[in-house]
Amino acid sequence: MAELHPLIQLAKDTIEGYVRHRKRPSPPAEPTPEMRARAGVFVSLHKHGELRGCIGTFQPTRENVAQEIIQNAVSSATQDPRFYPVQPDELKDLEISVDVLSEPEPVAGYADLDPKRYGVIVQSGWRKGLLLPDLEGVDTVEYQVDIARRKAGIGPDEPVQLYRFEVKRYK
């Protein structure tokens, strides 16, 4: 079996430990350079090709990426409101990805977006919706922004501020 990237291994160990024993691991004693950085992180779970959980932070909320992964891996497996919590018998079927986000930057409009390259954040007042880049079936900027609007409860005619970000995706 191929060795997993350290970020994926941390997410996998976190999910398995939490689902089986309700215990969170400590961050690695010797974190990799990626783990020591500060960034927003999303942990996505798929089972048989279907989304099974996805929770993240668009900006850092913890001391480092390792701690963001631990927090978001537990949340993705147990607190995504779209799904029931992951059960121990599902662990063997999970595919895990970790997206480390760049700092979001404001953009003037749709011309500055590309759903394959950039994730998008839409904001209207206190409501914010985010959609990661390069998602299957999301091929246009309009569709990407529409999904992010719906996630935030922002109507199609409400004015929004747009932000874009890039991700480094680990699988």
C-alpha positions in Angstrom: 0.0 0.0 0.0 1.3 3.4 -0.9 2.4 5.7 1.9 0.0 8.5 2.6 1.1 12.2 2.6 1.7 13.3 6.2 -1.3 15.7 6.1 -3.6 12.9 4.9 -2.2 10.5 7.5 -2.9 13.0 10.3 -6.5 13.4 9.1 -7.0 9.7 8.7 -5.5 8.9 12.2 -7.7 11.7 13.7 -10.9 10.4 12.1 -10.2 6.8 13.1 -9.2 7.7 16.6 -12.2 9.9 17.1 -14.8 7.7 15.5 -13.6 4.5 17.4 -12.6 6.0 20.8 -13.7 9.6 20.9 -10.1 10.7 21.3 -8.2 13.4 19.3 -4.5 12.9 18.7 -1.9 15.5 19.7 -0.2 17.3 16.8 2.9 15.4 15.7 6.0 16.0 17.8 8.0 16.7 14.7 5.5 18.4 12.3 6.4 18.7 8.6 6.9 22.2 7.2 3.3 22.2 5.8 2.0 21.4 9.3 3.8 24.3 10.9 2.3 27.0 8.6 -0.9 28.8 9.4 -3.7 28.6 6.9 -7.3 27.7 6.4 -7.9 24.0 5.9 -10.8 21.9 4.6 -11.0 18.2 5.2 -13.2 16.3 2.7 -14.5 12.8 3.0 -15.8 10.7 0.2 -17.3 7.2 0.3 -17.6 5.2 -2.9 -17.1 8.5 -4.9 -19.9 10.4 -3.0 -19.3 13.2 -0.6 -19.5 12.0 3.0 -18.4 15.1 4.9 -16.6 18.4 4.3 -15.8 21.0 7.0 -13.1 23.6 7.0 -11.9 27.0 7.9 -11.3 29.7 5.2 -8.7 31.4 7.4 -6.6 30.0 10.2 -8.3 29.6 13.6 -5.7 27.5 15.3 -1.9 27.7 15.9 -1.0 25.7 12.8 -2.2 23.6 9.9 -1.7 20.4 12.0 -4.2 21.7 14.6 -6.6 22.9 11.8 -6.5 19.4 10.3 -7.3 17.7 13.7 -10.2 20.0 14.4 -11.7 19.9 10.9 -11.2 16.1 10.4 -13.3 15.5 13.5 -15.9 18.0 12.4 -16.0 16.6 8.9 -16.6 13.1 10.2 -19.1 14.0 12.9 -20.6 17.4 12.5 -21.3 18.1 8.9 -25.1 18.8 9.1 -25.7 17.2 5.7 -24.7 13.7 7.0 -25.0 11.5 10.0 -21.7 10.9 11.9 -19.3 8.5 10.3 -19.6 5.0 11.9 -16.6 2.7 12.6 -17.7 0.2 9.8 -17.4 3.0 7.2 -13.7 3.9 8.0 -12.3 1.4 5.6 -14.3 3.0 2.7 -13.4 6.6 3.3 -11.2 8.6 0.9 -9.8 11.7 2.5 -8.5 14.9 1.0 -7.0 17.9 2.7 -7.1 21.4 1.1 -4.8 24.0 2.4 -6.1 27.5 1.4 -4.2 30.6 0.3 -5.2 33.9 1.9 -8.5 35.0 0.2 -8.2 38.1 -2.0 -11.0 40.4 -3.1 -11.9 40.4 -6.8 -13.8 42.9 -8.9 -16.0 40.3 -10.7 -16.6 37.1 -12.5 -13.8 37.7 -15.0 -11.3 37.3 -12.1 -12.6 33.8 -11.2 -12.0 30.4 -12.6 -13.7 27.4 -10.9 -10.9 25.0 -11.8 -8.2 27.2 -10.4 -9.8 29.3 -7.6 -12.2 28.7 -4.8 -14.7 31.4 -4.2 -16.2 33.2 -1.2 -19.3 35.2 -1.5 -20.2 37.7 1.2 -23.3 39.8 1.9 -23.2 41.4 5.3 -22.4 38.7 7.9 -23.4 35.9 5.6 -20.6 34.1 3.8 -20.5 31.1 1.5 -17.5 29.2 0.2 -16.9 26.7 -2.5 -13.6 24.9 -3.1 -12.1 24.9 -6.6 -11.9 22.1 -9.1 -15.0 20.2 -8.0 -16.6 17.7 -10.3 -19.6 19.1 -12.1 -18.7 22.8 -11.3 -17.5 24.0 -14.6 -18.7 27.7 -14.8 -18.1 30.7 -12.6 -21.8 31.4 -12.5 -22.6 27.9 -11.1 -19.7 28.1 -8.6 -21.0 31.5 -7.3 -24.6 30.3 -7.3 -23.7 27.3 -5.1 -21.7 29.5 -2.7 -24.7 32.0 -2.5 -27.1 29.2 -1.7 -24.8 27.8 1.0 -24.8 31.3 2.7 -28.5 31.9 2.2 -27.8 34.8 -0.1 -30.4 35.5 -2.8 -29.5 35.6 -6.5 -30.3 39.3 -6.7 -28.5 40.4 -3.5 -25.2 42.3 -4.1 -22.1 40.4 -2.9 -18.5 40.9 -2.4 -16.4 38.2 -4.1 -13.1 36.7 -2.9 -10.9 34.0 -4.5 -8.3 31.7 -3.1 -6.2 28.8 -4.3 -5.7 25.5 -2.6 -3.0 22.9 -2.4 -4.9 19.7 -2.4 -3.6 16.5 -0.8 -5.2 13.2 -1.5 
